[in-house]
Structures are given as C-alpha cells and as structure tokens.
Amino acid sequence: MEKKISARSNRNGKATHRNTGSLIDTAGRHFEAAHYQGIMSIYAHPSEGRAVRPNFEDRVVVDFVRCSYLGLDNHPDIVEGAAEAVRSSGTLHWSCARTRLNFASLGELEESLSDLFAARVITYTTVLAANMSALPLVASGHLTGGLKPVMVFDRLAHATLAHHKGTIAQETRVETIAHNDLDALERLCRQNKAVAYICDGVYSMGGSAPISALRRVQEQYGLFLYIDDAHGISLFGRRGEGFAKSLIGELGDRTIIAASLGKGFGASGGMLMLATAHQEVLFRRFAVAHAFSASLNTAAIGAGLASAQLHRTEELPHLQRTLQQKIALLDGLMPTEQHGARLPIRTVHFGDELLAIGAATSLFRQGFYTSAIFFPTVSRGNAGLRICVTAGHADEEIRSLCAAVVAIQDEIQANSE
C-alpha cells in the first residue's frame, strides 16, 4: 500500500497528498515525447554569447533557457575568478561538514555578500539546499517567539519549496493558498497566533509576489515571510540585492530571503539572507545542509567573489538597463501575459502539451532553444513555452525568435479554424 504524507491545505479543508507515482503516470508520456523530439536533457558545448553547440551537431542554437539574466555566466572576470581560486587553493573540494572545517575564502565570500546585500549571508551549494535547511527551522518556532507557525505556501511556490511540505507537516500545520491570495493569507493570520508565508519573489514561470502588500500584512499581524528570490537576485537594486530585498529594504527579524548565486549573479550556489545574529547561529548549527554537508567548492567561491566585486562597479547598472531594453524589445514584438513587466521571464501558452512540445521542437530546428513547459511544471492543460530574456542576447536574436514564435502561433490558429 502506498504511503501518503498529507498536509492540511486551503480554505476548502482538502488535504493535499504527495503522490509521486501518480505524477509520473500523468507526466511520463509528455516527458517521453519531449525527449524523443530531442528538446530535453541536451548536452552542449558553450559558444559565443547566448549560443551553444549541441553534442553531435554541426550548428549552434541561441539559448533562451538559461537563467543567467545579466549574461554573467560566461563573464571573463567570473570565469577567471573560478580558475584562479582552484589554482591558488590547490584543491576543488573538502569532504567535510561545515560545522567542522571551511575554506578561509568562503568566509571572505560570505562577508563580501553580507556587506553587498546588507544582511547576514550564509551560502549553500544550491538554493534547494538552502530551502531544505531553512524551512524546518522556520517551522520549529524558534524564529517566531517559540510558537510553531502555520506554514502557508503559495500554490505556485517553486518545487524546491513545495517539496518540503511533507517534512514540515510532521513539525507543524501546513496550508496551501491560491496564488497571491492575500485575503486567504490575512484570514489565516487572524485565526492563528503565528503564521509563516512561503513564496517566490519572482516566479519561475513569470510574475511576482506582491511584496508591498505582504509587508502590510506583516506589519499588521506579525507575519513571518520566507521569500525565495532565486530569479530576482542581481536584476534589481543598486547593488543587485534583488527584486524582493530592493522593495523590502531592511529585513528585520521576520523576513528571510533565499536566493541563487547561479542565475542573475552569474556564479554558482545558493544563499540565505538573514537579519539577526540569533538566526545566523541557529542556521549554522542546525540547518541540515550546513551541519551535515560540505560547502561551495573553491571554483564556486572564486566565481562568487569575482561577481561580488563586479556588483560593486558601474557594469552592474549598465547590465540591468540593458536587460530592461531587451525585455522591452521582446514585448514590442510578441504579446505574452507578462507584457510590460520588468521581469525577464515570458511564457507563451498553447494549452495542449503536445502542441507546446511541437512548438519547442520547431524552434529548436530553426536555431532557438526554448523550454517546453508542461505538468508538473505547470498545471495540466496549461502547457507552453518559457522564454528567458538576458542582457546577453543580441537584438537580432530576439527579433528572429519572436518572428518564429508568432509564425508558429499563426499556423496553429489557421489549422484550428
């Protein structure tokens, strides 16, 4: 008999269940189709700019999949920083838990990031590791005055957040509310002494959290905010502090921000931005991925230090402005639900999963790699394409992609009439 972990959910009182078997049964055929068409799990060689050369193919494709929104993942200073760190340390990795031994350069990186983002920063190998470490500690009540909070997840919270619902449900009550449903959140705040809200800052399929409104709820009810701003870091703020923190400012003891060092930041790894010494000590002693796992390797540390230095130069605002210009160019050529937003993610909806896979396949053959998105990444029947715009894309690459997408949409429309 299959074991299911349940967690009380939304206002209707329905229990949610983790059912991996059903997920595989539902999504398996669409993954199979995408793999068969050659648009998933591609191995490729880096090329210039945003281009890559797929294995065993004598051509390059322009990549609109990577989330290096400022184009920093192949910046020469960051690449050299990674290489020099390995050379100077004479090693790539120490196989040791962080509660025992750390690279001195990692301490330098965390100090640099703490200064850069005006927070107490702890680094992790991935954002998944950061979230896995943080959420059980939030659920424990040690950050909410000894009261275990009701852990309220936005329905569209990223999989690296939602995956932990079952574990957290063994610690405290878990609820899931509709996307950006502030009325439901306020109702839960009125009904419970301690509530923590878990959401994305910038959502991976487009859109964002209503940060200002969440702050008002926080001020009124003492809400604890846990925001994963993996897709917002570096794109906003004078020093690239990200979408969420540029709006929040000083964190205070009721807000934690998780973020990526491998997307807009252009290096590798994840991090948590904390506000207090108590939080930092708690996380360094009891967070699973800190107490029982190793640190960033030296290449990631060197890349991070180089990016942190770049974030202190005029190159950062230049890249931020360039990104906004590229987003505006795409919006002027191709309508999407996210039209006019300052965020770099655009989704093109087809509804049918096989149509979305077919569209991505057609674009790949024309020299553009986009993500076909379907369940469980999005809800069933809501399949489409995800397009990541970066400051590194040439204008002509964006124009050509948009023309190709519009032509596919027109063809589908004509065939349906």
Solvent accessible surface area in square Angstrom, and as a share of the most:
residue,aa,sasa,rsa
1,M,243,1.09
2,E,93,0.42
3,K,175,0.74
4,K,99,0.42
5,I,57,0.29
6,S,55,0.36
7,A,10,0.07
8,R,152,0.56
9,S,5,0.03
10,N,55,0.28
11,R,154,0.56
12,N,102,0.52
13,G,60,0.58
14,K,137,0.58
15,A,52,0.41
16,T,52,0.30
17,H,100,0.44
18,R,85,0.31
19,N,45,0.23
20,T,78,0.45
21,G,37,0.35
22,S,55,0.35
23,L,69,0.34
24,I,103,0.52
25,D,118,0.61
26,T,37,0.22
27,A,2,0.02
28,G,30,0.29
29,R,161,0.59
30,H,13,0.06
31,F,68,0.28
32,E,122,0.55
33,A,25,0.19
34,A,0,0.00
35,H,86,0.38
36,Y,181,0.69
37,Q,70,0.31
38,G,34,0.33
39,I,6,0.03
40,M,59,0.26
41,S,79,0.51
42,I,52,0.26
43,Y,164,0.62
44,A,44,0.34
45,H,80,0.35
46,P,122,0.77
47,S,43,0.28
48,E,153,0.69
49,G,41,0.39
50,R,5,0.02
51,A,14,0.11
52,V,20,0.12
53,R,98,0.36
54,P,4,0.03
55,N,55,0.28
56,F,201,0.84
57,E,59,0.26
58,D,147,0.76
59,R,78,0.28
60,V,77,0.44
61,V,1,0.00
62,V,22,0.13
63,D,7,0.03
64,F,0,0.00
65,V,38,0.22
66,R,72,0.26
67,C,20,0.12
68,S,4,0.02
69,Y,0,0.00
70,L,2,0.01
71,G,15,0.14
72,L,2,0.01
73,D,49,0.25
74,N,65,0.33
75,H,26,0.12
76,P,98,0.62
77,D,84,0.43
78,I,5,0.03
79,V,81,0.47
80,E,90,0.40
81,G,17,0.16
82,A,21,0.16
83,A,37,0.29
84,E,78,0.35
85,A,19,0.14
86,V,49,0.28
87,R,145,0.53
88,S,84,0.54
89,S,52,0.34
90,G,67,0.65
91,T,38,0.22
92,L,92,0.46
93,H,91,0.41
94,W,99,0.35
95,S,108,0.70
96,C,41,0.25
97,A,28,0.21
98,R,13,0.05
99,T,54,0.32
100,R,185,0.67
101,L,97,0.48
102,N,62,0.32
103,F,13,0.06
104,A,87,0.67
105,S,36,0.23
106,L,1,0.01
107,G,34,0.32
108,E,99,0.44
109,L,0,0.00
110,E,12,0.05
111,E,128,0.57
112,S,25,0.16
113,L,0,0.00
114,S,29,0.19
115,D,89,0.46
116,L,6,0.03
117,F,2,0.01
118,A,77,0.60
119,A,14,0.11
120,R,98,0.36
121,V,3,0.01
122,I,0,0.00
123,T,0,0.00
124,Y,6,0.02
125,T,59,0.34
126,T,67,0.39
127,V,18,0.10
128,L,82,0.41
129,A,12,0.09
130,A,0,0.00
131,N,0,0.00
132,M,73,0.33
133,S,2,0.01
134,A,0,0.00
135,L,0,0.00
136,P,36,0.23
137,L,21,0.10
138,V,0,0.00
139,A,0,0.00
140,S,26,0.17
141,G,1,0.01
142,H,114,0.51
143,L,17,0.09
144,T,26,0.15
145,G,81,0.78
146,G,62,0.60
147,L,87,0.43
148,K,107,0.45
149,P,0,0.00
150,V,11,0.06
151,M,0,0.00
152,V,0,0.00
153,F,0,0.00
154,D,1,0.01
155,R,140,0.51
156,L,81,0.41
157,A,10,0.08
158,H,61,0.27
159,A,72,0.56
160,T,30,0.18
161,L,0,0.00
162,A,31,0.24
163,H,107,0.48
164,H,13,0.06
165,K,36,0.15
166,G,5,0.05
167,T,75,0.44
168,I,1,0.00
169,A,30,0.23
170,Q,144,0.64
171,E,67,0.30
172,T,21,0.12
173,R,72,0.26
174,V,2,0.01
175,E,11,0.05
176,T,13,0.08
177,I,6,0.03
178,A,52,0.40
179,H,61,0.27
180,N,49,0.25
181,D,26,0.13
182,L,41,0.20
183,D,101,0.53
184,A,5,0.04
185,L,0,0.00
186,E,47,0.21
187,R,76,0.28
188,L,18,0.09
189,C,10,0.06
190,R,146,0.53
191,Q,121,0.54
192,N,32,0.16
193,K,183,0.78
194,A,15,0.12
195,V,6,0.03
196,A,0,0.00
197,Y,2,0.01
198,I,0,0.00
199,C,0,0.00
200,D,3,0.02
201,G,0,0.00
202,V,1,0.00
203,Y,7,0.03
204,S,17,0.11
205,M,45,0.20
206,G,14,0.14
207,G,27,0.26
208,S,33,0.21
209,A,4,0.03
210,P,41,0.25
211,I,4,0.02
212,S,66,0.43
213,A,14,0.11
214,L,0,0.00
215,R,61,0.22
216,R,152,0.56
217,V,7,0.04
218,Q,3,0.01
219,E,120,0.54
220,Q,126,0.56
221,Y,61,0.23
222,G,38,0.37
223,L,1,0.01
224,F,1,0.00
225,L,0,0.00
226,Y,0,0.00
227,I,0,0.00
228,D,6,0.03
229,D,1,0.00
230,A,10,0.08
231,H,12,0.05
232,G,0,0.00
233,I,0,0.00
234,S,0,0.00
235,L,4,0.02
236,F,14,0.06
237,G,21,0.20
238,R,197,0.72
239,R,69,0.25
240,G,0,0.00
241,E,34,0.15
242,G,0,0.00
243,F,30,0.13
244,A,0,0.00
245,K,12,0.05
246,S,46,0.29
247,L,99,0.49
248,I,12,0.06
249,G,34,0.32
250,E,153,0.69
251,L,6,0.03
252,G,34,0.33
253,D,81,0.42
254,R,89,0.32
255,T,0,0.00
256,I,0,0.00
257,I,1,0.00
258,A,0,0.00
259,A,0,0.00
260,S,4,0.03
261,L,1,0.00
262,G,35,0.33
263,K,48,0.20
264,G,0,0.00
265,F,0,0.00
266,G,4,0.04
267,A,21,0.16
268,S,52,0.34
269,G,11,0.10
270,G,0,0.00
271,M,0,0.00
272,L,0,0.00
273,M,0,0.00
274,L,0,0.00
275,A,33,0.26
276,T,41,0.24
277,A,51,0.39
278,H,105,0.47
279,Q,4,0.02
280,E,34,0.15
281,V,67,0.39
282,L,19,0.09
283,F,0,0.00
284,R,61,0.22
285,R,156,0.57
286,F,124,0.52
287,A,1,0.00
288,V,72,0.41
289,A,8,0.06
290,H,7,0.03
291,A,10,0.08
292,F,159,0.66
293,S,48,0.31
294,A,21,0.16
295,S,13,0.08
296,L,6,0.03
297,N,52,0.26
298,T,2,0.01
299,A,26,0.20
300,A,8,0.06
301,I,1,0.00
302,G,5,0.05
303,A,8,0.06
304,G,1,0.01
305,L,53,0.27
306,A,20,0.16
307,S,0,0.00
308,A,1,0.00
309,Q,111,0.49
310,L,8,0.04
311,H,2,0.01
312,R,82,0.30
313,T,59,0.34
314,E,140,0.63
315,E,63,0.28
316,L,0,0.00
317,P,35,0.22
318,H,98,0.44
319,L,25,0.12
320,Q,25,0.11
321,R,138,0.50
322,T,23,0.13
323,L,1,0.00
324,Q,44,0.20
325,Q,119,0.53
326,K,26,0.11
327,I,4,0.02
328,A,64,0.50
329,L,41,0.20
330,L,0,0.00
331,D,13,0.07
332,G,66,0.64
333,L,77,0.38
334,M,0,0.00
335,P,100,0.63
336,T,21,0.12
337,E,136,0.61
338,Q,23,0.10
339,H,109,0.49
340,G,58,0.56
341,A,36,0.28
342,R,143,0.52
343,L,11,0.06
344,P,0,0.00
345,I,0,0.00
346,R,0,0.00
347,T,3,0.02
348,V,4,0.02
349,H,67,0.30
350,F,33,0.14
351,G,23,0.22
352,D,68,0.35
353,E,20,0.09
354,L,95,0.47
355,L,74,0.37
356,A,0,0.00
357,I,4,0.02
358,G,37,0.36
359,A,3,0.03
360,A,1,0.01
361,T,7,0.04
362,S,38,0.24
363,L,0,0.00
364,F,15,0.06
365,R,173,0.63
366,Q,96,0.43
367,G,12,0.12
368,F,21,0.09
369,Y,34,0.13
370,T,1,0.01
371,S,24,0.15
372,A,18,0.14
373,I,7,0.04
374,F,7,0.03
375,F,40,0.17
376,P,56,0.35
377,T,75,0.44
378,V,19,0.11
379,S,58,0.38
380,R,162,0.59
381,G,49,0.47
382,N,61,0.31
383,A,0,0.00
384,G,0,0.00
385,L,0,0.00
386,R,27,0.10
387,I,0,0.00
388,C,0,0.00
389,V,0,0.00
390,T,1,0.01
391,A,12,0.09
392,G,34,0.33
393,H,2,0.01
394,A,51,0.40
395,D,58,0.30
396,E,107,0.48
397,E,42,0.19
398,I,0,0.00
399,R,108,0.39
400,S,41,0.26
401,L,0,0.00
402,C,2,0.01
403,A,65,0.50
404,A,9,0.07
405,V,0,0.00
406,V,49,0.28
407,A,60,0.47
408,I,17,0.09
409,Q,54,0.24
410,D,87,0.45
411,E,106,0.48
412,I,44,0.22
413,Q,104,0.46
414,A,64,0.50
415,N,118,0.60
416,S,84,0.54
417,E,160,0.72
